[in-house]
Amino acid sequence: MQQDSYAQATVKELQKKLQEYKAALDVLRKEHTSQCTMADIELYLFGMGDRKKMI
């Protein structure tokens, strides 16, 4: 039982952190309105030579 209540507390903390992150992201987007669209692909080539890296 104690682990279950601990897990629920952790989930609640993570949900709160996610809400805080989304709020900060909204503020950032309002401050910096010039945004560009990026291609909808999973892999990009960047830095350290020509190899695929996950982001």
Helices and strands as residue ranges (DSSP letters): H 2-31, E 43-45, E 52-54
